[in-house]
């Protein structure tokens, strides 16, 4: 896929995250706080994503192949592994504590807010540590 299309898709995704309020950590934390001052407005972002993704996934995968690649790369594994559960738990804990996840954090990075930059740097450090760990495990 040409780099300009990849960049354009990323910008469109970032704008969608910002318009949906997903780049506002306090809004995310209020959404996750179901026992306190709960803000259900992000549920509409999720509903909109499901209503877009569901029909389009079925429509696109009925094609012979993707437009910019030789074949679709759709995961086939359906088993639940300890590493999947641990990763999901770490993601959820991080999202709940910070109000950020990778997409919105990267979309917010140009603001250069210290909190966002610390999150992004530590996110990349964690990704690097995971890659190093998995490489060391596969080598032994």
N, C-alpha and C positions, 0 to 999 in steps of 0.2 A: 504494500500500500504506500503510495507516495507520502512523504513526510508532511507535506502541507495538509493533506486530508487527515492524517493522524493528529496534527496540531489543532486543526479546526474541530475535530471531534472532541478533543480534550477541552478546548475553550467552551464549546457548547455544553459539555458536561459540567464544567465549573460554573458557568452562568446558571444552569439549572439548579445546581446545589445552592448557589447564593440566593436565587429567587425563592427557593423552597425553604429557606431558613436553616439549611443544614450546616452552614458555616458559622452559626452562632452557638458557641458552646453552652451558654446559659439557656437557650431554647431547647437544646438536646437534653440537658440535665433536667429541665422542667418536664419534658416529655417522659423521661425515665422515672421520675419521682411520682409514682402512682399513689403514694400514701400522703403526700404533702400538697404543694400547690401545682397540681398536675395540669399540663398544657397539652391537650390532645391534637393540636393543629398539625403536627408532623405526621399524624396518621394519614392525612390527605396526600402528603408527598408519597407515602408508601402505597396507598391505593392507586394513585396516578401512575406510579412505576409499574405496579402489577398489571393495571389495565393496558399499559403500553407494551410491556414485555410479553405478556401471555399471548395475545393474538399475533404479534409480529414474529415471535420465535417460531410459532407453527408455520406462518407464512414463509418466512425466510428459509427454514430447514426443508421445505418441500421443493426448493430449487435443486438443480443438479449439483450446484456447488456455490461457494461464496464468490463475490465479485472480484475481490482482490487477493485471493489465495487459491491454492489448488484443491483444498478440501476443508470441510468443517472440522474444527477441533473441539468436539463436545465430550466432556468427561463421561466415562462409562462406569466408573466405580460407584457403587452404592452402599458399600459397607461403612459402618461407623467404627472408627479406630480410636484408641486412646489418644493418639496425637491430634486427631481431628477434634475430639472433645476438649482436650487441653488448649488447643489453639483457639477454639470458639470461646472458651471460658476466659482466656487471657484477653481476647478481643473485647468481649463484653465488659470485663472489669475495667479495661483501659478506656473504653467508650463512656462507661458510667462515671468514672472518676474525672475524666478530662472534658467530656462533652465533644470530643473529636474522634474521628476515624480517618484513615489515610486519605480518601478522596477530598473531603472538606478541608483537611489540614493543608493539603497541597494547594487547593483552590484559595485558601486564606494566606498562604505564605507570602505573596507579594505585598501584603500589608506590613510585613516586617515587625509585627507585634512580638515582643519577646516570648510570651507564652506559646505562640504558634511556632516560632522558630525553634524553641527548646523541644517542643513536641516532634517537629519534623526531624531534627537532628537525632533525637533518641529513637525515633521510629526507624530511621535508616541504620542506626547502630544496631538495633535489635534485629533488623533484617540481615545485616552483615554477620552478626553473631550466629544466627540460625543457619546461614549458608555455611559458615565455618564449621559449626557443629555437625551438620549433615555430611559435609565433605570428609570430616575426620572419622565419622561413623562408617561411611562407605569405604574408606581406605583400610579400615582394620578388619 
